[in-house]
Amino acid sequence: MRLAARPVGLPKSSDWSLTQEPVRKPGAGEVVVKTHYISVDPAMRGWMNDMDSYLPKLALGDVMRALTVGEVIESHNDDLAVGDYVAGVGGVQDYAVVQGQELMKIDLGLAPLQAYLNTLGIAGLTAYCGLVKLGEPKAGQTVLVSGAAGSVGAHVGQIAKIKGCRVIGIAGGKRKCDFIVDELGFDGAIDYKSGNLFESIPQLCPDGVDIFFDNVGGDILNAALVNINHSARVVLCGGIANYNATSPNPGPAAYGMLIIRSARMEGYIYLDYQDEWPAMIKEMAAWMADGKLECPDDIVQGGVSVFPDTLLRLFSGDNFGKLMIKVT
């Protein structure tokens, strides 16, 4: 799946082209990976823009960038053998030729393959890095999470509970709100689609908010800022409310609360902590084994061709858990 045009607003199918091409022979240090699952993430929308972000922009005609897991079927790399399972940036394609040093070997003894795109991959690692490294949760504190039923938000809430915090999630619709409370153990949920956030947040967070983990931005960020405590930490992970905007978005109107409350608002990328991933994965795998950490897989069948429609589910709120495409 190649990028054919740069989207204006919400992407459409014609922004990509589906091509059939032979798989090139791997060079020195490279391997051929047969893709099993493709991760579908909000960050993909930013990669399509005509500007660099934390990764270089995609050029028109490039294979759509995506995190994948799959099996090595040919190797010119001393550290990877045929039959090894790996995770990396394989792209939206059936087969990828990748430098072996850019891949992480997967231990299927810890968790199933798709978990390395979910709890032991981008979703869990993003949650862990933001909450633990920037949020610095302490037992008894109140953590508020937006996008709480999404793959990152679901992990944030559960890790915060493991750390002894009181956790309130913001999600869209009764089904998602019930899920994060009844299945994931959140202490409460706010449905942003019904009611007033400026009223709902203080009702469920009567002692204020010590950590706000934001995946959404926009009005939700403003409503949360009004309720932060002294020395609060506001962790900026994403801003999905603005990803398809066609004009510049205003900054948070309530940013003055950061001054009044001597609070900190900080963004991050999970790649910043890459050296610590192995230890994080080991810890989260133990939590999974103990039944303390989980997130449903929202797996779409159909392979590479269903990618455009699957990506759009992220922006409609139709996804539930970690969205990915099954290729093999």
Contacts in CASP RR format, 6 or more apart in sequence:
PFRMAT RR
TARGET T0000
AUTHOR 0000-0000-0000
METHOD contacts of the structure
MODEL  1
MRLAARPVGLPKSSDWSLTQEPVRKPGAGEVVVKTHYISVDPAMRGWMND
MDSYLPKLALGDVMRALTVGEVIESHNDDLAVGDYVAGVGGVQDYAVVQG
QELMKIDLGLAPLQAYLNTLGIAGLTAYCGLVKLGEPKAGQTVLVSGAAG
SVGAHVGQIAKIKGCRVIGIAGGKRKCDFIVDELGFDGAIDYKSGNLFES
IPQLCPDGVDIFFDNVGGDILNAALVNINHSARVVLCGGIANYNATSPNP
GPAAYGMLIIRSARMEGYIYLDYQDEWPAMIKEMAAWMADGKLECPDDIV
QGGVSVFPDTLLRLFSGDNFGKLMIKVT
1 16 0 8 1.000
1 17 0 8 1.000
1 18 0 8 1.000
1 19 0 8 1.000
1 63 0 8 1.000
1 64 0 8 1.000
1 92 0 8 1.000
1 93 0 8 1.000
1 304 0 8 1.000
1 305 0 8 1.000
1 307 0 8 1.000
1 308 0 8 1.000
2 16 0 8 1.000
2 17 0 8 1.000
2 18 0 8 1.000
2 19 0 8 1.000
2 61 0 8 1.000
2 62 0 8 1.000
2 63 0 8 1.000
2 64 0 8 1.000
3 15 0 8 1.000
3 16 0 8 1.000
3 48 0 8 1.000
3 58 0 8 1.000
3 59 0 8 1.000
3 60 0 8 1.000
3 61 0 8 1.000
3 62 0 8 1.000
3 63 0 8 1.000
3 64 0 8 1.000
4 14 0 8 1.000
4 15 0 8 1.000
4 16 0 8 1.000
4 17 0 8 1.000
4 60 0 8 1.000
4 61 0 8 1.000
5 14 0 8 1.000
5 15 0 8 1.000
5 60 0 8 1.000
6 15 0 8 1.000
6 48 0 8 1.000
6 49 0 8 1.000
6 50 0 8 1.000
6 60 0 8 1.000
7 15 0 8 1.000
7 45 0 8 1.000
7 48 0 8 1.000
7 244 0 8 1.000
8 246 0 8 1.000
9 244 0 8 1.000
9 245 0 8 1.000
9 246 0 8 1.000
10 244 0 8 1.000
10 312 0 8 1.000
10 315 0 8 1.000
11 45 0 8 1.000
11 48 0 8 1.000
11 244 0 8 1.000
11 308 0 8 1.000
11 311 0 8 1.000
11 312 0 8 1.000
12 308 0 8 1.000
13 308 0 8 1.000
13 309 0 8 1.000
15 48 0 8 1.000
15 308 0 8 1.000
16 64 0 8 1.000
16 307 0 8 1.000
16 308 0 8 1.000
17 61 0 8 1.000
18 304 0 8 1.000
18 305 0 8 1.000
23 32 0 8 1.000
23 95 0 8 1.000
23 97 0 8 1.000
24 97 0 8 1.000
26 32 0 8 1.000
26 74 0 8 1.000
26 75 0 8 1.000
26 76 0 8 1.000
26 97 0 8 1.000
27 76 0 8 1.000
27 97 0 8 1.000
28 76 0 8 1.000
29 76 0 8 1.000
29 77 0 8 1.000
29 78 0 8 1.000
29 99 0 8 1.000
29 100 0 8 1.000
29 101 0 8 1.000
30 76 0 8 1.000
30 77 0 8 1.000
30 97 0 8 1.000
30 98 0 8 1.000
30 99 0 8 1.000
30 100 0 8 1.000
31 72 0 8 1.000
31 74 0 8 1.000
31 75 0 8 1.000
31 76 0 8 1.000
31 77 0 8 1.000
31 80 0 8 1.000
31 86 0 8 1.000
31 97 0 8 1.000
31 98 0 8 1.000
31 100 0 8 1.000
31 103 0 8 1.000
32 72 0 8 1.000
32 73 0 8 1.000
32 74 0 8 1.000
32 75 0 8 1.000
32 95 0 8 1.000
32 96 0 8 1.000
32 97 0 8 1.000
33 68 0 8 1.000
33 70 0 8 1.000
33 71 0 8 1.000
33 72 0 8 1.000
33 73 0 8 1.000
33 86 0 8 1.000
33 90 0 8 1.000
33 95 0 8 1.000
33 96 0 8 1.000
33 97 0 8 1.000
33 98 0 8 1.000
33 103 0 8 1.000
34 70 0 8 1.000
34 71 0 8 1.000
34 72 0 8 1.000
34 73 0 8 1.000
34 94 0 8 1.000
34 95 0 8 1.000
34 328 0 8 1.000
35 68 0 8 1.000
35 69 0 8 1.000
35 70 0 8 1.000
35 90 0 8 1.000
35 91 0 8 1.000
35 93 0 8 1.000
35 94 0 8 1.000
35 95 0 8 1.000
35 96 0 8 1.000
35 327 0 8 1.000
35 328 0 8 1.000
36 68 0 8 1.000
36 69 0 8 1.000
36 70 0 8 1.000
36 71 0 8 1.000
36 113 0 8 1.000
36 114 0 8 1.000
36 326 0 8 1.000
36 327 0 8 1.000
36 328 0 8 1.000
37 68 0 8 1.000
37 69 0 8 1.000
37 70 0 8 1.000
37 113 0 8 1.000
37 114 0 8 1.000
37 117 0 8 1.000
37 299 0 8 1.000
37 324 0 8 1.000
37 325 0 8 1.000
37 326 0 8 1.000
37 327 0 8 1.000
38 66 0 8 1.000
38 67 0 8 1.000
38 68 0 8 1.000
38 91 0 8 1.000
38 92 0 8 1.000
38 303 0 8 1.000
38 304 0 8 1.000
38 307 0 8 1.000
38 324 0 8 1.000
38 325 0 8 1.000
38 327 0 8 1.000
39 66 0 8 1.000
39 67 0 8 1.000
39 68 0 8 1.000
39 117 0 8 1.000
39 122 0 8 1.000
39 322 0 8 1.000
39 323 0 8 1.000
39 324 0 8 1.000
40 66 0 8 1.000
40 300 0 8 1.000
40 307 0 8 1.000
40 310 0 8 1.000
40 311 0 8 1.000
40 313 0 8 1.000
40 314 0 8 1.000
40 323 0 8 1.000
40 324 0 8 1.000
40 325 0 8 1.000
41 66 0 8 1.000
41 67 0 8 1.000
41 122 0 8 1.000
41 314 0 8 1.000
41 323 0 8 1.000
42 238 0 8 1.000
42 239 0 8 1.000
42 240 0 8 1.000
42 243 0 8 1.000
42 314 0 8 1.000
42 315 0 8 1.000
44 64 0 8 1.000
44 65 0 8 1.000
44 66 0 8 1.000
44 311 0 8 1.000
45 243 0 8 1.000
45 244 0 8 1.000
45 311 0 8 1.000
45 315 0 8 1.000
46 53 0 8 1.000
46 243 0 8 1.000
47 53 0 8 1.000
47 55 0 8 1.000
47 57 0 8 1.000
47 58 0 8 1.000
47 65 0 8 1.000
48 58 0 8 1.000
49 57 0 8 1.000
50 57 0 8 1.000
51 57 0 8 1.000
54 269 0 8 1.000
54 271 0 8 1.000
55 65 0 8 1.000
58 64 0 8 1.000
58 65 0 8 1.000
63 91 0 8 1.000
63 92 0 8 1.000
63 93 0 8 1.000
64 91 0 8 1.000
64 92 0 8 1.000
64 307 0 8 1.000
65 89 0 8 1.000
65 91 0 8 1.000
65 92 0 8 1.000
66 89 0 8 1.000
66 90 0 8 1.000
66 91 0 8 1.000
66 92 0 8 1.000
67 87 0 8 1.000
67 88 0 8 1.000
67 89 0 8 1.000
67 90 0 8 1.000
67 91 0 8 1.000
67 117 0 8 1.000
67 121 0 8 1.000
67 122 0 8 1.000
68 87 0 8 1.000
68 88 0 8 1.000
68 89 0 8 1.000
68 90 0 8 1.000
68 91 0 8 1.000
68 96 0 8 1.000
68 117 0 8 1.000
69 85 0 8 1.000
69 86 0 8 1.000
69 87 0 8 1.000
69 88 0 8 1.000
69 106 0 8 1.000
69 113 0 8 1.000
69 114 0 8 1.000
69 116 0 8 1.000
69 117 0 8 1.000
70 85 0 8 1.000
70 86 0 8 1.000
70 87 0 8 1.000
70 113 0 8 1.000
70 328 0 8 1.000
71 83 0 8 1.000
71 84 0 8 1.000
71 85 0 8 1.000
71 86 0 8 1.000
71 328 0 8 1.000
72 80 0 8 1.000
72 81 0 8 1.000
72 82 0 8 1.000
72 83 0 8 1.000
72 84 0 8 1.000
72 85 0 8 1.000
72 86 0 8 1.000
73 82 0 8 1.000
73 83 0 8 1.000
73 95 0 8 1.000
74 82 0 8 1.000
75 81 0 8 1.000
75 82 0 8 1.000
75 84 0 8 1.000
77 99 0 8 1.000
77 100 0 8 1.000
77 101 0 8 1.000
79 100 0 8 1.000
79 101 0 8 1.000
79 105 0 8 1.000
80 86 0 8 1.000
80 100 0 8 1.000
80 103 0 8 1.000
80 105 0 8 1.000
84 105 0 8 1.000
84 106 0 8 1.000
85 105 0 8 1.000
85 106 0 8 1.000
85 108 0 8 1.000
85 113 0 8 1.000
86 100 0 8 1.000
86 103 0 8 1.000
86 104 0 8 1.000
86 105 0 8 1.000
86 106 0 8 1.000
87 103 0 8 1.000
87 104 0 8 1.000
87 106 0 8 1.000
87 116 0 8 1.000
87 117 0 8 1.000
87 121 0 8 1.000
88 98 0 8 1.000
88 102 0 8 1.000
88 103 0 8 1.000
88 104 0 8 1.000
89 98 0 8 1.000
89 102 0 8 1.000
90 96 0 8 1.000
90 98 0 8 1.000
92 304 0 8 1.000
92 307 0 8 1.000
93 304 0 8 1.000
94 303 0 8 1.000
94 304 0 8 1.000
94 327 0 8 1.000
94 328 0 8 1.000
104 116 0 8 1.000
104 277 0 8 1.000
106 113 0 8 1.000
106 116 0 8 1.000
110 120 0 8 1.000
110 281 0 8 1.000
110 285 0 8 1.000
111 119 0 8 1.000
111 120 0 8 1.000
111 285 0 8 1.000
111 288 0 8 1.000
114 297 0 8 1.000
114 299 0 8 1.000
114 324 0 8 1.000
115 121 0 8 1.000
115 288 0 8 1.000
117 123 0 8 1.000
117 322 0 8 1.000
117 324 0 8 1.000
118 124 0 8 1.000
118 151 0 8 1.000
118 295 0 8 1.000
118 297 0 8 1.000
118 322 0 8 1.000
118 324 0 8 1.000
119 155 0 8 1.000
119 284 0 8 1.000
119 288 0 8 1.000
119 293 0 8 1.000
119 294 0 8 1.000
119 295 0 8 1.000
120 281 0 8 1.000
120 284 0 8 1.000
120 285 0 8 1.000
120 288 0 8 1.000
121 281 0 8 1.000
122 270 0 8 1.000
123 151 0 8 1.000
123 152 0 8 1.000
123 154 0 8 1.000
123 155 0 8 1.000
123 295 0 8 1.000
123 322 0 8 1.000
124 151 0 8 1.000
124 152 0 8 1.000
124 155 0 8 1.000
124 284 0 8 1.000
124 295 0 8 1.000
125 270 0 8 1.000
125 273 0 8 1.000
125 277 0 8 1.000
125 280 0 8 1.000
125 281 0 8 1.000
126 152 0 8 1.000
126 155 0 8 1.000
126 237 0 8 1.000
126 270 0 8 1.000
127 152 0 8 1.000
127 153 0 8 1.000
127 155 0 8 1.000
127 156 0 8 1.000
127 157 0 8 1.000
127 159 0 8 1.000
128 155 0 8 1.000
128 159 0 8 1.000
128 280 0 8 1.000
128 283 0 8 1.000
128 284 0 8 1.000
129 268 0 8 1.000
129 270 0 8 1.000
129 272 0 8 1.000
129 273 0 8 1.000
129 276 0 8 1.000
129 280 0 8 1.000
130 156 0 8 1.000
130 213 0 8 1.000
130 235 0 8 1.000
130 237 0 8 1.000
130 268 0 8 1.000
130 270 0 8 1.000
131 137 0 8 1.000
131 143 0 8 1.000
131 156 0 8 1.000
131 157 0 8 1.000
131 159 0 8 1.000
131 160 0 8 1.000
131 211 0 8 1.000
131 213 0 8 1.000
131 235 0 8 1.000
132 159 0 8 1.000
132 163 0 8 1.000
133 268 0 8 1.000
133 273 0 8 1.000
134 233 0 8 1.000
134 235 0 8 1.000
134 266 0 8 1.000
134 267 0 8 1.000
134 268 0 8 1.000
135 211 0 8 1.000
135 213 0 8 1.000
135 233 0 8 1.000
135 235 0 8 1.000
136 211 0 8 1.000
136 233 0 8 1.000
137 143 0 8 1.000
137 159 0 8 1.000
137 160 0 8 1.000
137 163 0 8 1.000
137 164 0 8 1.000
137 165 0 8 1.000
137 210 0 8 1.000
137 211 0 8 1.000
138 163 0 8 1.000
138 165 0 8 1.000
138 210 0 8 1.000
139 163 0 8 1.000
139 164 0 8 1.000
139 165 0 8 1.000
140 164 0 8 1.000
140 165 0 8 1.000
140 166 0 8 1.000
141 165 0 8 1.000
141 166 0 8 1.000
141 210 0 8 1.000
141 211 0 8 1.000
142 165 0 8 1.000
142 166 0 8 1.000
142 167 0 8 1.000
142 168 0 8 1.000
142 205 0 8 1.000
142 207 0 8 1.000
142 208 0 8 1.000
142 209 0 8 1.000
142 210 0 8 1.000
142 211 0 8 1.000
142 229 0 8 1.000
143 156 0 8 1.000
143 157 0 8 1.000
143 160 0 8 1.000
143 165 0 8 1.000
143 166 0 8 1.000
143 167 0 8 1.000
143 168 0 8 1.000
143 209 0 8 1.000
143 210 0 8 1.000
143 211 0 8 1.000
143 212 0 8 1.000
143 213 0 8 1.000
144 167 0 8 1.000
144 168 0 8 1.000
144 169 0 8 1.000
144 170 0 8 1.000
144 201 0 8 1.000
144 205 0 8 1.000
144 209 0 8 1.000
144 211 0 8 1.000
144 212 0 8 1.000
144 213 0 8 1.000
144 224 0 8 1.000
144 227 0 8 1.000
145 153 0 8 1.000
145 156 0 8 1.000
145 157 0 8 1.000
145 160 0 8 1.000
145 167 0 8 1.000
145 168 0 8 1.000
145 169 0 8 1.000
145 170 0 8 1.000
145 212 0 8 1.000
145 213 0 8 1.000
145 215 0 8 1.000
146 153 0 8 1.000
146 169 0 8 1.000
146 170 0 8 1.000
146 212 0 8 1.000
146 213 0 8 1.000
146 214 0 8 1.000
146 215 0 8 1.000
146 216 0 8 1.000
146 217 0 8 1.000
146 220 0 8 1.000
146 221 0 8 1.000
146 224 0 8 1.000
147 153 0 8 1.000
147 169 0 8 1.000
147 170 0 8 1.000
147 171 0 8 1.000
147 215 0 8 1.000
147 216 0 8 1.000
147 240 0 8 1.000
148 154 0 8 1.000
148 156 0 8 1.000
148 157 0 8 1.000
148 169 0 8 1.000
148 170 0 8 1.000
148 171 0 8 1.000
148 176 0 8 1.000
148 180 0 8 1.000
148 186 0 8 1.000
148 189 0 8 1.000
149 171 0 8 1.000
149 172 0 8 1.000
149 176 0 8 1.000
149 177 0 8 1.000
149 179 0 8 1.000
149 180 0 8 1.000
149 320 0 8 1.000
149 321 0 8 1.000
150 171 0 8 1.000
150 215 0 8 1.000
150 295 0 8 1.000
150 319 0 8 1.000
150 320 0 8 1.000
150 321 0 8 1.000
150 322 0 8 1.000
151 295 0 8 1.000
151 321 0 8 1.000
151 322 0 8 1.000
151 323 0 8 1.000
152 215 0 8 1.000
152 237 0 8 1.000
153 213 0 8 1.000
153 215 0 8 1.000
154 180 0 8 1.000
154 184 0 8 1.000
154 295 0 8 1.000
154 321 0 8 1.000
155 293 0 8 1.000
155 295 0 8 1.000
156 213 0 8 1.000
157 167 0 8 1.000
157 169 0 8 1.000
157 180 0 8 1.000
157 184 0 8 1.000
157 186 0 8 1.000
157 213 0 8 1.000
158 184 0 8 1.000
158 185 0 8 1.000
158 287 0 8 1.000
158 292 0 8 1.000
158 293 0 8 1.000
158 294 0 8 1.000
159 287 0 8 1.000
159 293 0 8 1.000
160 167 0 8 1.000
160 211 0 8 1.000
161 167 0 8 1.000
161 185 0 8 1.000
161 186 0 8 1.000
161 292 0 8 1.000
162 287 0 8 1.000
162 292 0 8 1.000
162 293 0 8 1.000
165 210 0 8 1.000
165 211 0 8 1.000
166 187 0 8 1.000
167 185 0 8 1.000
167 186 0 8 1.000
167 187 0 8 1.000
167 188 0 8 1.000
168 186 0 8 1.000
168 187 0 8 1.000
168 188 0 8 1.000
168 189 0 8 1.000
168 190 0 8 1.000
168 201 0 8 1.000
168 204 0 8 1.000
168 205 0 8 1.000
169 177 0 8 1.000
169 180 0 8 1.000
169 186 0 8 1.000
169 188 0 8 1.000
169 189 0 8 1.000
169 190 0 8 1.000
170 189 0 8 1.000
170 190 0 8 1.000
170 192 0 8 1.000
170 197 0 8 1.000
170 216 0 8 1.000
170 220 0 8 1.000
171 177 0 8 1.000
171 179 0 8 1.000
171 180 0 8 1.000
171 189 0 8 1.000
171 190 0 8 1.000
171 191 0 8 1.000
171 192 0 8 1.000
172 191 0 8 1.000
172 192 0 8 1.000
172 193 0 8 1.000
172 317 0 8 1.000
173 191 0 8 1.000
173 193 0 8 1.000
173 194 0 8 1.000
174 191 0 8 1.000
175 320 0 8 1.000
176 189 0 8 1.000
176 191 0 8 1.000
176 320 0 8 1.000
177 189 0 8 1.000
177 190 0 8 1.000
177 191 0 8 1.000
178 189 0 8 1.000
179 320 0 8 1.000
180 186 0 8 1.000
180 188 0 8 1.000
180 189 0 8 1.000
181 187 0 8 1.000
181 188 0 8 1.000
181 189 0 8 1.000
184 294 0 8 1.000
188 204 0 8 1.000
190 197 0 8 1.000
190 200 0 8 1.000
190 201 0 8 1.000
190 204 0 8 1.000
192 220 0 8 1.000
197 219 0 8 1.000
197 220 0 8 1.000
197 223 0 8 1.000
197 224 0 8 1.000
198 223 0 8 1.000
198 226 0 8 1.000
201 209 0 8 1.000
201 223 0 8 1.000
201 224 0 8 1.000
201 226 0 8 1.000
201 227 0 8 1.000
202 208 0 8 1.000
202 227 0 8 1.000
205 227 0 8 1.000
207 229 0 8 1.000
208 227 0 8 1.000
208 228 0 8 1.000
208 229 0 8 1.000
209 224 0 8 1.000
209 227 0 8 1.000
209 228 0 8 1.000
209 229 0 8 1.000
209 232 0 8 1.000
210 228 0 8 1.000
210 229 0 8 1.000
210 231 0 8 1.000
210 232 0 8 1.000
210 233 0 8 1.000
211 232 0 8 1.000
211 233 0 8 1.000
211 234 0 8 1.000
211 235 0 8 1.000
212 221 0 8 1.000
212 224 0 8 1.000
212 225 0 8 1.000
212 228 0 8 1.000
212 232 0 8 1.000
212 233 0 8 1.000
212 234 0 8 1.000
212 235 0 8 1.000
213 235 0 8 1.000
213 237 0 8 1.000
214 220 0 8 1.000
214 221 0 8 1.000
214 224 0 8 1.000
214 234 0 8 1.000
214 235 0 8 1.000
214 236 0 8 1.000
214 237 0 8 1.000
214 238 0 8 1.000
214 239 0 8 1.000
215 237 0 8 1.000
215 238 0 8 1.000
215 239 0 8 1.000
215 240 0 8 1.000
216 238 0 8 1.000
216 239 0 8 1.000
216 240 0 8 1.000
216 241 0 8 1.000
217 238 0 8 1.000
217 239 0 8 1.000
217 240 0 8 1.000
217 241 0 8 1.000
217 242 0 8 1.000
217 252 0 8 1.000
218 239 0 8 1.000
218 241 0 8 1.000
218 242 0 8 1.000
218 249 0 8 1.000
218 252 0 8 1.000
219 241 0 8 1.000
220 241 0 8 1.000
221 234 0 8 1.000
221 252 0 8 1.000
221 254 0 8 1.000
222 252 0 8 1.000
222 253 0 8 1.000
222 254 0 8 1.000
223 254 0 8 1.000
224 234 0 8 1.000
225 234 0 8 1.000
225 252 0 8 1.000
225 254 0 8 1.000
225 255 0 8 1.000
225 256 0 8 1.000
225 257 0 8 1.000
225 258 0 8 1.000
226 254 0 8 1.000
226 257 0 8 1.000
228 234 0 8 1.000
228 257 0 8 1.000
228 258 0 8 1.000
228 261 0 8 1.000
228 263 0 8 1.000
229 261 0 8 1.000
229 263 0 8 1.000
230 261 0 8 1.000
230 262 0 8 1.000
230 263 0 8 1.000
231 261 0 8 1.000
231 262 0 8 1.000
231 263 0 8 1.000
231 264 0 8 1.000
232 261 0 8 1.000
232 263 0 8 1.000
232 264 0 8 1.000
233 263 0 8 1.000
233 264 0 8 1.000
233 265 0 8 1.000
233 266 0 8 1.000
234 258 0 8 1.000
234 263 0 8 1.000
234 264 0 8 1.000
234 265 0 8 1.000
234 266 0 8 1.000
235 266 0 8 1.000
235 267 0 8 1.000
235 268 0 8 1.000
236 265 0 8 1.000
236 266 0 8 1.000
236 267 0 8 1.000
236 268 0 8 1.000
237 267 0 8 1.000
237 268 0 8 1.000
240 314 0 8 1.000
240 315 0 8 1.000
242 249 0 8 1.000
243 315 0 8 1.000
244 315 0 8 1.000
255 265 0 8 1.000
257 263 0 8 1.000
258 264 0 8 1.000
258 265 0 8 1.000
273 280 0 8 1.000
284 293 0 8 1.000
287 293 0 8 1.000
288 294 0 8 1.000
295 321 0 8 1.000
295 322 0 8 1.000
296 320 0 8 1.000
296 321 0 8 1.000
296 322 0 8 1.000
297 321 0 8 1.000
297 322 0 8 1.000
297 324 0 8 1.000
298 319 0 8 1.000
298 320 0 8 1.000
298 321 0 8 1.000
298 322 0 8 1.000
298 323 0 8 1.000
298 324 0 8 1.000
299 324 0 8 1.000
299 325 0 8 1.000
299 326 0 8 1.000
300 306 0 8 1.000
300 310 0 8 1.000
300 323 0 8 1.000
300 324 0 8 1.000
300 325 0 8 1.000
300 326 0 8 1.000
301 326 0 8 1.000
302 325 0 8 1.000
302 326 0 8 1.000
302 327 0 8 1.000
303 325 0 8 1.000
303 326 0 8 1.000
303 327 0 8 1.000
304 325 0 8 1.000
304 327 0 8 1.000
306 325 0 8 1.000
307 325 0 8 1.000
310 323 0 8 1.000
310 325 0 8 1.000
313 319 0 8 1.000
313 323 0 8 1.000
314 323 0 8 1.000
END
